[in-house]
């Protein structure tokens, strides 16, 4: 697998984790569930890191 394909995979995983995290964060906020909010924030941060790794692999 080329670096560009690896970078794309990381960026896609990152986007998925950010989206999943946003949903958890919003549902946690709406239901006043601090644990769910924290989990969502963690997923969003993980997604940002994965996207950054993907961009780095792509040379961006």
Order of alpha helices (4+ residues) and beta strands (2+ residues): alpha-alpha
